[in-house]
Amino acid sequence: MSEVQFDDVRKVYDGDIVAVEGFNLDIEDGEFVTIVGPSGSGKSTLLRLLAGLEDITDGEISIGDRVVNDVPAQDRDVAMVFQNYALYPHMNVRKNMSYGLKLTSDLSKAEINERVENAAEMMGIESQLEKKPSALSGGQQQRVATGRAIVREPAVFLMDEPLSNLDAKLRAHMRTELQRLQDDLETTTVYVTHDQEEALTMSDRVVILDQGELQQVGTPDEVFNEPANLFVADFVGSPSMNFFDVRLAGNTLESEAFSYDVSGEVADRIRDRATTDDLVLGIRPEHVTFAERGDDNVISAILDVHEPVGDDNYFYLQSNDVEFRMRTMGDFAFAEGDEILVTFDESKMHIFDRNSGNNVMTDTGRTTSRTHEPTVQQT
């Protein structure tokens, strides 16, 4: 069994630089979990702690039923794929893939060779075994690095931004390849990336970090549609969520841009869960829709910028000097400066408590008390 457990893990550098604070997570056997967050959030540190490349300041990490805090990296039964692939330039592909097994196992030469050839076939590089890394493309080098991990047959795969050096088209292709590989091997995989698209498309669950603190753990659907707090709502999604400063007056959300009448159920939920009258309304650009005069909760906005991107249209709108975005599909003949009437369904709204940052519309709990200012500011 290769479950992984982080129990109140803390990592401090130089006595006062906290990289990870009070991190708790249980990863199931065979699960693909992606840790995502901005630069400096602690995601690579967590991976290095699990790999044994860094010492833990406090807490425990377990693999299976064994606490591995004091277990050397080579004895943890993990295999890691790095961002820079770390291939030996003077060795051919076969030797690169077999070298670790020769050092850490008692397997015969024939057994090692069989594993290498099986892994090479799985990764589609069986014809490259006698070549050196310098003769390979970036995608082939990434396959070699992954194949080198596969031959170890570890309890846990660790991947630290392995696709970040590839171009966009190849990166998308390799995401699919890695998903197929994990489905075939059913090996517990912990994947670190700053790319939310990778996190949302590849994972069984997504772990979102900010400044060393866990913000939310959930399926890709949960973190996108039920963000626990302002940070997650702002971080997940491209383009990012629109945010409006609002106050609840009776059953009406009042902002500088509009007034929006909500149902009694929503108003009661806000009053029950919010700790302040200062609220933030969040709505994703794809959930802003066209309206007609006379409809409920119509917002009149002026089209500032129209960006057509293939079938998608990005409208940058202004309402009473408050800026927000709309994303929609189709052909449109709007010109900059035109009035556009829009609205949104309250079932797609997110209401955040300004003090705590919590999303009062979901039952997903916040894991930290630190508040977050959304990067999309309304003026």
C-alpha positions in Angstrom: 0.0 0.0 0.0 1.3 3.5 -0.9 -0.9 6.0 0.9 0.9 9.2 1.8 0.1 11.2 4.9 1.2 14.7 5.9 0.5 15.3 9.6 0.8 18.9 10.8 4.0 19.3 8.7 6.0 22.5 9.1 9.2 23.6 7.4 11.2 26.6 8.5 14.5 27.9 6.9 17.1 29.9 8.7 15.1 30.0 11.9 12.4 32.4 10.8 11.4 31.8 7.1 8.3 29.6 7.2 8.0 27.7 3.9 5.2 25.3 5.0 2.9 25.8 8.0 0.7 23.2 9.6 0.1 21.1 6.4 -2.3 18.1 6.7 -3.2 15.9 3.8 -4.1 12.2 3.2 -3.4 10.8 -0.3 -5.0 7.5 -1.2 -3.2 4.6 -2.7 -3.1 5.0 -6.5 -4.4 8.6 -6.4 -3.1 11.4 -8.7 -2.9 14.6 -6.6 -1.6 17.9 -7.9 -0.2 20.6 -5.6 -0.6 24.0 -7.2 0.0 27.6 -6.2 1.9 30.7 -7.1 5.7 31.0 -6.9 6.8 30.8 -3.2 3.7 29.0 -2.0 5.7 26.0 -0.7 4.6 23.4 -3.3 8.1 22.2 -4.3 9.2 22.3 -0.7 6.4 19.8 0.2 7.6 17.5 -2.6 11.2 17.7 -1.4 10.1 17.0 2.1 8.2 13.9 0.9 11.2 12.8 -1.2 13.6 13.2 1.7 15.6 16.0 0.1 14.7 18.4 2.9 14.4 17.8 6.6 11.1 18.4 8.3 11.0 21.0 11.1 7.9 19.7 12.8 5.2 17.1 12.1 5.3 13.7 10.4 5.2 12.3 6.9 4.2 8.7 6.3 4.3 6.4 3.2 2.2 3.4 3.7 2.3 2.6 7.4 5.9 3.9 7.9 6.9 7.3 9.2 9.7 8.4 6.9 10.9 11.6 8.7 14.3 10.0 9.4 14.4 7.6 6.5 17.1 8.5 3.9 15.8 9.5 0.5 17.1 6.4 -1.3 15.2 4.2 1.1 11.8 5.8 0.8 10.7 3.9 -2.3 9.9 7.1 -4.2 11.0 8.2 -7.7 11.1 11.8 -8.7 10.9 13.5 -12.1 12.5 17.0 -12.1 11.8 20.1 -14.1 15.2 20.0 -15.8 15.1 16.2 -16.3 18.6 15.8 -14.8 19.9 13.3 -17.4 23.5 12.3 -17.6 24.8 13.8 -20.8 27.6 11.2 -21.3 25.3 8.2 -21.0 22.9 7.0 -23.6 19.2 6.6 -22.9 19.5 3.0 -21.8 22.2 3.7 -19.3 20.4 6.8 -18.0 17.3 4.7 -17.3 19.2 1.8 -15.7 21.8 3.6 -13.7 19.6 4.2 -10.6 18.5 0.5 -10.5 22.1 -0.6 -10.7 23.0 1.5 -7.6 19.9 0.8 -5.5 18.8 -2.8 -6.3 20.1 -6.4 -6.4 18.4 -7.0 -9.8 20.4 -8.9 -12.4 21.6 -7.2 -15.6 18.9 -9.1 -17.5 16.2 -8.1 -15.2 17.3 -4.4 -15.3 17.4 -4.5 -19.1 13.9 -6.0 -19.3 12.6 -3.2 -17.1 14.3 -0.6 -19.1 13.0 -1.9 -22.4 9.4 -2.3 -21.0 9.5 1.3 -19.7 10.9 2.6 -23.0 8.2 0.9 -24.9 5.6 2.3 -22.6 7.0 5.8 -23.1 7.4 5.4 -26.9 11.2 5.8 -26.9 12.3 2.2 -27.6 14.1 3.4 -30.7 16.1 6.0 -28.8 17.8 3.7 -26.3 21.3 4.0 -27.8 21.2 7.8 -28.3 22.5 10.4 -25.9 20.3 13.1 -24.4 21.8 15.8 -26.7 20.4 13.9 -29.7 16.8 14.0 -28.3 14.1 16.6 -28.4 12.7 18.2 -25.2 9.7 15.9 -25.3 11.9 12.8 -25.7 14.1 13.9 -22.9 11.0 14.3 -20.7 10.0 10.7 -21.6 13.4 9.4 -20.7 13.2 11.1 -17.3 9.8 9.6 -16.7 10.9 6.2 -17.9 13.8 6.3 -15.5 11.3 6.8 -12.7 9.1 4.0 -14.0 11.8 1.3 -14.0 12.2 1.9 -10.2 8.6 0.6 -9.7 8.3 2.9 -6.7 5.5 3.2 -4.2 5.1 6.9 -5.1 5.9 9.0 -8.1 6.9 12.6 -7.4 6.8 15.1 -10.3 8.1 18.6 -9.9 6.9 20.7 -12.9 8.1 18.1 -15.4 6.4 19.8 -18.4 7.3 23.4 -17.8 10.2 23.4 -20.3 8.0 22.1 -23.2 6.1 24.2 -25.7 2.4 24.6 -25.3 1.4 22.0 -27.9 3.8 19.3 -26.6 2.9 20.1 -23.0 -0.8 19.4 -23.8 0.2 16.2 -25.4 2.4 15.1 -22.6 -0.4 15.8 -20.0 -2.5 13.2 -21.8 0.5 10.8 -21.9 1.1 11.2 -18.1 -2.6 10.6 -17.4 -2.6 7.4 -19.4 0.6 6.3 -17.7 -0.8 6.8 -14.3 -4.0 5.0 -15.2 -1.9 2.0 -16.4 0.5 1.9 -13.5 -2.0 2.9 -10.7 0.9 4.3 -8.7 0.3 7.0 -6.2 1.4 10.3 -7.8 2.1 13.7 -6.3 2.5 16.3 -9.1 3.6 19.9 -8.5 2.9 22.7 -10.9 2.2 26.4 -11.1 -0.1 25.8 -14.1 -3.7 25.6 -13.0 -4.7 24.1 -16.4 -2.4 21.1 -15.7 -3.9 20.8 -12.2 -7.5 20.9 -13.3 -7.1 18.5 -16.3 -4.9 15.8 -14.8 -5.8 15.3 -11.2 -8.1 13.2 -9.0 -7.7 16.0 -6.4 -6.1 19.4 -6.4 -4.3 20.9 -3.4 -4.1 24.7 -3.5 -1.4 26.4 -1.4 -0.7 30.1 -0.7 2.4 31.2 1.3 2.9 27.8 2.8 -0.7 27.3 4.0 -3.3 24.9 2.6 -6.2 26.8 1.1 -8.4 24.0 -0.3 -8.3 20.3 -1.3 -10.9 19.0 -3.7 -11.7 17.6 -7.1 -11.0 19.9 -10.1 -14.8 20.5 -10.3 -15.0 21.4 -6.6 -12.1 23.9 -6.5 -13.4 25.6 -9.7 -17.1 25.7 -8.9 -17.0 25.8 -5.1 -13.9 27.8 -4.1 -13.4 27.9 -0.4 -12.2 31.5 -0.2 -11.1 34.6 -2.1 -7.6 33.3 -2.8 -8.9 30.1 -4.5 -11.5 31.9 -6.4 -9.0 34.4 -7.7 -6.3 31.9 -8.4 -8.3 29.2 -10.2 -9.8 30.0 -13.6 -8.6 31.8 -16.7 -9.6 34.6 -17.0 -9.9 35.0 -13.3 -13.2 35.7 -11.5 -14.8 39.1 -11.4 -15.0 40.7 -7.9 -17.3 43.4 -6.8 -17.4 45.1 -3.4 -21.0 44.8 -2.1 -23.2 45.2 0.9 -26.5 43.4 1.7 -29.5 45.7 2.2 -32.6 43.6 2.9 -32.5 41.1 0.0 -30.5 43.4 -2.3 -26.7 43.4 -2.9 -25.6 46.9 -3.5 -22.5 47.9 -5.3 -21.2 50.9 -7.2 -21.9 49.1 -10.5 -25.4 47.7 -9.8 -28.0 46.5 -7.4 -28.9 42.8 -7.5 -31.9 41.3 -5.8 -31.3 37.9 -4.4 -33.7 35.3 -3.2 -34.6 35.2 0.5 -32.8 31.9 0.8 -29.5 33.5 -0.4 -30.0 36.6 1.7 -30.6 34.5 4.9 -27.5 32.4 4.2 -25.4 35.5 3.9 -26.7 36.9 7.1 -26.2 33.6 8.9 -22.6 33.1 7.7 -21.0 36.5 7.1 -19.3 38.2 10.0 -19.4 41.6 8.4 -21.5 43.8 6.1 -18.5 44.2 3.9 -18.8 41.5 1.3 -17.3 40.6 -2.1 -19.4 39.2 -4.9 -17.6 36.9 -7.3 -18.8 35.8 -10.7 -16.8 34.1 -13.4 -16.6 35.9 -16.8 -18.2 32.9 -18.5 -21.2 33.2 -16.1 -22.0 36.8 -17.2 -24.7 36.6 -19.8 -26.6 38.9 -22.1 -29.9 40.4 -20.9 -32.8 42.5 -22.3 -34.4 45.6 -20.8 -37.1 44.6 -18.4 -35.3 41.4 -17.3 -34.6 41.1 -13.6 -31.2 42.3 -12.3 -30.1 43.9 -15.5 -26.7 45.6 -15.5 -26.0 48.3 -18.1 -22.4 48.4 -19.1 -20.2 50.0 -21.8 -18.0 47.9 -23.9 -14.4 49.1 -23.4 -12.4 46.4 -25.2 -13.4 43.4 -27.3 -10.9 40.6 -27.7 -11.9 37.8 -30.1 -9.9 34.6 -29.5 -11.1 32.0 -32.0 -14.7 31.2 -31.0 -14.3 32.9 -27.7 -15.0 36.6 -27.1 -13.6 38.5 -24.2 -15.6 41.7 -23.4 -14.0 44.2 -21.0 -17.0 46.1 -19.6 -17.5 49.2 -17.5 -20.4 50.1 -15.3 -20.2 53.3 -13.3 -16.4 53.2 -13.6 -16.3 49.6 -12.3 -14.5 47.2 -14.7 -15.4 43.5 -15.2 -15.1 40.9 -17.9 -17.5 38.7 -19.9 -16.6 35.6 -21.8 -19.0 34.3 -24.5 -19.0 32.4 -27.8 -20.3 33.5 -31.2 -20.0 36.3 -33.7 -20.8 39.8 -32.4 -20.9 43.2 -34.1 -20.5 45.3 -31.0 -18.2 48.3 -31.2 -16.2 49.8 -28.4 -18.4 52.3 -26.6 -21.6 50.4 -27.2 -24.0 49.8 -24.3 -24.4 46.1 -23.5 -27.0 44.7 -21.1 -25.9 41.8 -19.0 -26.8 39.8 -15.9 -25.9 36.6 -14.1 -27.7 33.7 -12.4 -27.5 33.8 -8.6 -26.7 30.1 -8.6 -23.4 31.0 -10.2 -22.5 33.8 -7.7 -20.0 33.5 -4.9 -20.3 35.7 -1.8 -17.2 36.2 0.3 -16.9 37.5 3.8 -14.4 40.4 3.6 -13.0 39.7 7.1 -12.3 36.0 6.8 -12.2 35.6 3.0 -14.6 32.6 3.3 -17.1 31.8 0.6 -20.4 31.9 2.5 -22.2 30.2 -0.4 -20.4 26.9 0.0 -19.9 24.3 2.7 -16.2 24.0 2.0 -14.3 25.2 5.0 -11.4 27.6 4.9 -8.2 26.1 6.3 -6.5 29.4 7.3 -7.6 32.7 8.8 -5.4 34.9 6.6 -7.4 37.1 4.3 -6.7 37.7 0.6 -7.2 40.7 -1.6 -8.3 39.6 -5.1 -5.9 40.6 -7.8 -8.8 41.9 -9.9 -9.6 45.2 -8.1 -12.7 47.3 -8.8 -12.2 51.0 -8.8 
